[in-house]
Amino acid sequence: MNNRNIVLASFVCVITFCLGCEADNFQKLDERKWTLTWSDEFSGSELDLTKWKYDLGQGQNGWGNGEYQTYTKRPENIKLDTGNLVITALNVPFGGANFSSARIKTQGLLHKNMVDLKRVSRHLMVPWYLASILDVGRKYK
């Protein structure tokens, strides 16, 4: 095949591709009418205990997955900093474990604050190696 035939075949492929494609209507999303029913902007100086509660200690068998850390509510491990929640894991022995960190949850508290939970969205800044294991924006029903 000479250069002229290659150019002609390429031109035909490009034209066929461009003219043969149509927009898909099935990919259009319905209008979302979300109503914010719960949020925490971490604007105070301490964690809002009406929205969050601490998991403290090492749990049973390291919270069921053999974690080698003790969860605390010490300021070294958890604090609010100008609208940000900062959780820091430390490689310092504490409470019988080699590491300390913080663990908070809304378990048992969300339903007191809202009637109909349709979607939970969280905005996080995490190290790159944690980003892939977090399911950010996961839908809950």
Buried (B, 14 or more C-beta within 10 A) or exposed (E): EEEEEEEEEEEEEEEEEEEEEEEEEEEEEEEEEEEEEEEBEBEEEEBEEEBBBBBEBBBEEEBEEEBEBBBBBBEEBBBBEEEEBBEEEBEEEBEEBEBBBBBBEBEEBBEEEEEEEEEEEEEEEEEEEEEEEEEEEEEEE
